[in-house]
Amino acid sequence: MRPSLSTLLTGIAALAALLVTAPTAHAADPPLRDLAAAKGKAIGTAVTGSKLTGTYGDIAAGEFNWLTPGNAMKWGSVEPTRGNFNWTEADQIVAFAEAHDQDVRGHTLVWHSQNPSWLTNGTWTPAQLGTLMNDHIALEVGRYKGRLAAWDVVNEPFNEDGTYRQTVWYNGLGADYIAQALTAARAADPAARLYINDYNVEGVNAKSTALYNLVRDLKARGVPIDGVGLQAHLILGQVPSTLQQNIQRFADLGVDVAITELDIRMQLPSTAAKLAQQRTEYDAVVKACVAVTRCTGVTVWGFTDSDSWIPDTFPGQGAATPYDENYAPKPAYYGIVTALGGTVTEPPVPAGCSAAYSVPNQWNTGFTGNVTISCAAGSSLSSWRVTWTFGAGQQVGQAWNATCTQTGAAVSCANASWNGGVPSGGSVSFGFNGTWTGSNPLPTVTLG
Ligand code: XIL
């Protein structure tokens, strides 16, 4: 049965109007670092030293209380040819952090990647390799002794199946290179928290279980290990459901846990719906850390899409960080805000814009829904989201000209890439197929 005109008009009159659009300012009030500090957590970002001026520098300093050099402390960066050292960028980042009351995570000492070619192309006896590794750690950790809060001592030691990765270190020194590296790092700076860091170890799986067993065994042997870094290079829609459980099991071993390289990548182009989902997922990841006392905090791997490794490494993917290329905070930024206990104040919808829900067609168990978003002369929108709660068990199916998701009775529909703009005095519509039984009352929709 079609709703009568009077039902429709009543429904329209009852519309609530509220707009959710991302403010264009590049700092929220309060900034992330204040929210994190109030929770006793770190909020960090990887940085590129040469960019630490202007807006990039303002955000890095204003929003974050930890920094990780994205590349500057890797062996290939600091000793490109044997015995010739370049500490310029690493020193600059540490000085910047000290000037802005930030902690630094050193990254990284012993890895299979981004090593100098003189090292990887050389032929070394196990004894020579051990000396090279120990001397490198003594030199680099010693250089920053007392100034770095933590070190990723060993990076990415495992294969996906939980076996050890065959690297120059493993092949030359055996699995014990990890204990040797940690011991050397402790000797060089007793105050730094020493971590093993890896990717695809965020959920409970074969690789994270291998890491778990290693940490347990190192602790049992008295090897200095203070923490585990979960890199968290995640894919939109694939946040592991066991993230918090996994953080907790490491914490229960008596080590700290840090999320060290968070980004959530998506297939480009980004859409309003993907960015909204990314916000939810940033919120979920940060919340999982906030929920576990020994989770020390979260570092994002670059805070802006203009300084992210994703487009180069995963062609066709990107938009993985909390700020866009122009340093405007994305929905993901507000996901971090809410996870850290902040409130997001959304600017109101222009008074002249509203959404109207109607059921143009209905049959035994199905119906077609239509929503029209209209703005009076003098008001406009550049993106929109319409939400409502079904009152009688209805279910949204396929939608057109919007992306809709339903959780329980709650429905949220975001504009498609081509119809986010509603001009002054104009309107856009989207539709969907739905199912109903018993009755199909019109919900009250909210424009946001
Ligand atoms: C990445 C950097 O962000 C890139 O600039 C560089 O080209 C490659 O390395 N895991 C790590 C980081 O531990 O050091 C990597 O950083 C990303 C994956």
Residues whose N, C-alpha, C, O or C-beta is under 5 A from the ligand:
A	BS01	XIL	G70 W309
